[in-house]
């Protein structure tokens, strides 16, 4: 490798004539920071994390219903909100998880309709 010339990158002439003593950096322009405000954030494109309306924020979170019961098959269906509320209210009043409430409801329906 000794004795081989490096490939030219095309800056040779400019660097040969460069004198670092003549170099002066460009002046920095310091912009004053605006006071934090909602308007400044919106102008910069940031969206608010606040809830769109107070009703959504006031709704209580639903309690998780996770129990180890041996029930491992998922059953999805669509129902009216009031039907779901009534079903979960019955399950809560009896101290049942939803799968157990479904089993009791199925037993009652089988007795009623003799199947």
Secondary structure, DSSP 8 states (H G I E B T S, - for coil): -TT------S-HHHHHT--GGG---------------HHHHHHTT----S-SSHHHHHS----------S----------HHHHHHHHHHHHHHT--HHHHHHHHHHHHHHHHT-
